[in-house]
Amino acid sequence: SPATKPTADSRWPLDPDIEVVVTVDVTSRSVDDNQVKISYYNREGNELAVAWLYLTCVAAPVGLSSAPGWGKRCSRPLSVLLLQAKWTWGPDGQGAVLLVNCDRDSPGAGGTDSGRADIRTPADLQDMSVMLLRTQGPSAVFAEYPVVLHIPETDADKLRVFHAVRGDSQPRYKPVLGPDKLSYVLDRAGHGDSTFYVEGLAFPDRGFSGLVSISASLLEVPHKDSPGTPIFTDTVVFRVAPWIMTPNTQQPLEVFVCSIKQGSDSNEAFLEGLRALLRKANCRLTVCSEQDTRSDRWIQDELEFGYVEAPHKTFPVVFDSPRNRGLKDFAFKKILGPDFGYVTREPPGKSVTSLDSFGNLDVSPPVTVRGKEYPLGRILIGSPLPWASGRRMCKAVRDFLYAQQVQAPLEVYSEWLSVGHVDEFLTFVPAFDRKGFRLLLASPNACYQLFREKQRQGHGEATQFIGLKGSERKSIDEILADESLRSDNLHVQRCIDWNRELLKQELGLSEQDIVDIPQLFVLTDSRADALFPDMVNMLVLGRHLGIPKPFGPAVGGRCCLEQRVRELLEPLGLSCTFIDDFFSYHALAGDVHCGTNVRRKPFAFKWWHVVP
């Protein structure tokens, strides 16, 4: 029976259900060097006949060098790790990781390295994954039965494979699989290891899960014009590394800011305040010239910094929004470079709204929600209400963000704002206590409570700048007496409260995890703008916060809005610096957040340990 292990003199009755399974543990040195003898006996035990089964054992596993961290995605001594045709998530998962080669290692190259089918520098190889095909057995067998590498047609535009062919002095790298190349016959099968470099060409996206496969088949070819029939096929599966956003709780590495030197929109005073903040935060500052940015200061709206990671390499990747104003070409021309990748998504027809700007894109710190862990946080996208029509981030960008899988996007309600960006009413800051962070929400209720408190203390005549720079001041008494303004802010508070409940539910937050920041809004054509500089629209650099100066009512020589924010945040171990960015464009869009962009340190947590 199938459970019976044979011995040297095992005999079984002839029966239709008998199965004999033969395995060979050592690769053959010559053809037919393994034999199994089958003897047939009569009932008296006399041998009637003999049959011989001749076996030649060859090996052609597709394996992966430990150099770029394969197998269980950890470092090992140099060896070949055999992979399965399956990719599994989680800390005990297994599978190969592939980077999209979206940087530009060669100076003067036109686009990203994935756009060309060659290898120009050793740095190109570092962005790829090493695959080994180990063929062992008598060369005569491989002369008759070729080994073919092949990929599905659906994967042809997702990856490219280079064969490292030995040359006189150094290897040359021959493109053998990829766009327009679905198969490759191995020339010298049976001579040990063949080295291949695998390059990712496309990020996960709608219709592409991120999984690609490469197979090696041993073919029987009856005559030279025959395509051959596979005798055996071994397949390995790779997952393309996702693009990952970094939240405010990650260590800042570099702050990008646009310089506007000329005219009434000059931000030279703001830059001075920003430099002082960055000295405290010990963070690098990169000032983008007016010529490079074409006088477009809103760098937060134009791009988002993230990264990609494989066990052998991690590098930053800038995601360029379809906003496409003065900064349209900035990321491609000035940021894309060696070990700094680039990706973008454009909607068909190029039709975009303000919700396509990346001020409308944020990510939470790591959270646990009803027992489900999100160790890389959750992406937040500003949208209309789920059942309503209206402006929405374009489908091309949303599809891309959802397809990355490891930061499960959540759509919040931001369309009630004129500009419609999530960063106008929420942000996250680190907190050096149990939770590790706080969610800050703009709060008209908190502002009215503060102003009523100051009115009761006899400071009703203290004035607040509102609207455009220098255009108007209103006293606390006047603000509290303005019924139209009060009605506007009741509506705004209801919109923010709807998000508050959603965020508590979907990020696993309690009321103790939320801090209400005083802020008033005013409606124009049913949509809201900040009445004074929006303090939630801040720059977070570790424990150092750069907050738009609100120009609030002075009580005892100090701005009462600034004082309240200090009282709320400094007990969390945070340092508040209020920066004057209240310029003549409009109060809502200040330089502190919208005019800066931060590249942050990647997560220590490995994305492949996530269980989506």
MOZI-V671511 format. One record per backbone hydrogen bond with DSSP energy under -0.5 kcal/mol. CO is the residue of the C=O (numbers start at 1). NH is the residue of the N-H. Records with the same first field share a line. If there is no record, write none. Layout:
CO->NH / NH
This chain:
1->4
4->6
7->10
15->18
19->21
20->22
30->33
34->55
36->53
37->39
38->51
40->48 / 49
42->45
46->42
49->40
51->38
52->54
53->36
55->34
56->58
57->28
59->136
61->63 / 134
62->83
63->132
64->81
65->68
66->69
68->312
70->73 / 74
71->95
79->66 / 81
80->82
81->64
84->86 / 237
90->93
94->88
96->239
98->241
99->101 / 200
100->102
101->114
102->342
103->113
105->107
106->109
112->115
113->116
116->118
118->120
121->124 / 125
122->126
123->127
124->127
125->128
129->198
130->65
131->196
132->63 / 134
133->135 / 194
134->61 / 136
135->192
136->59
138->141 / 142
139->143
140->144
141->144 / 145
144->146 / 221
146->219
147->186
148->217
149->184
150->215
152->155
153->156
155->158 / 159
158->201 / 202
160->199
161->176 / 177
162->164 / 197
163->165 / 174
165->172
172->165 / 174
173->175
174->163
177->161
178->181
181->178
182->151
184->149 / 186
186->189
188->191
192->135
194->133
195->164
196->131
197->162
198->129
199->160
200->101
205->208
208->205
210->240
212->238
214->236
215->150
216->234
217->148 / 219
218->231 / 232
219->221
220->222 / 229
223->226
229->220
232->218
234->216
236->214
237->96
238->212
239->98
244->307
247->250
248->542
251->601
253->284
254->599
255->286
256->597
257->288
258->260
259->261
260->267
263->266
264->584
267->271
268->272
269->273
270->274
271->275
272->276
273->277
274->278
275->279
276->280
277->281
278->282 / 283
284->255
285->287
286->257 / 288
288->259
289->293
290->294 / 295
293->296
295->297
297->299
298->302
299->303
301->358
302->321
304->319
305->246
306->317
307->244
308->315
310->313
313->310
315->308
316->341
317->306
318->320 / 343
319->304
320->345
321->324
325->328
327->330 / 331
329->333
330->334 / 335
331->335 / 336
337->104 / 340
339->316
340->337
341->318
343->320
347->350
348->351
350->352
353->356
354->357
357->360
358->361
359->423
360->382
362->380
367->374
368->370
369->372
371->373
372->369
374->367 / 377
378->364
379->410
380->362
381->412
382->393
383->414 / 415
385->388
394->397 / 398
395->399
396->400
397->401
398->402
399->403
400->404
401->404
402->405
404->406
405->408
407->379
410->381 / 412
412->383 / 414
414->417
416->528
421->424
422->425 / 426
425->442
427->440
429->438
431->433
436->431
438->429 / 440
439->515
440->427
441->517
443->447 / 519
444->448
445->449
446->450
447->451
448->452
449->453
450->454
451->455
452->456
453->457
454->459
455->458
459->462
460->477
462->476
464->474
466->472
468->471 / 472
472->466
474->464
475->479
476->480
477->481
478->482
479->482
481->483
482->486
483->487
484->488
485->489
486->490
487->491
488->492
489->493
490->494
491->495
492->496
493->497
494->498
495->499
496->500
497->501
498->502
499->503
500->504
501->505
502->506
503->507 / 509
504->508 / 509
510->513
511->514
513->439
515->441 / 517
516->518
517->443
520->531 / 532
522->529
524->527
527->524
528->418
529->522
531->467
533->535
534->537
536->538
538->540
539->541 / 546
541->544
543->545 / 575
544->541
545->547 / 577
546->539
547->579
551->465
553->555 / 560
555->558
558->555
559->563
560->564
561->565
562->566
563->567
564->568
565->569
566->570
569->572 / 574
570->573
572->432
574->576
575->545 / 577
577->547 / 579
579->549 / 581
581->583 / 591
583->469
587->534
588->590
590->594 / 595
591->595
593->596
594->300 / 301
595->258
597->256
598->600
599->253 / 254
606->609
607->610
608->90
609->91
610->90 / 612
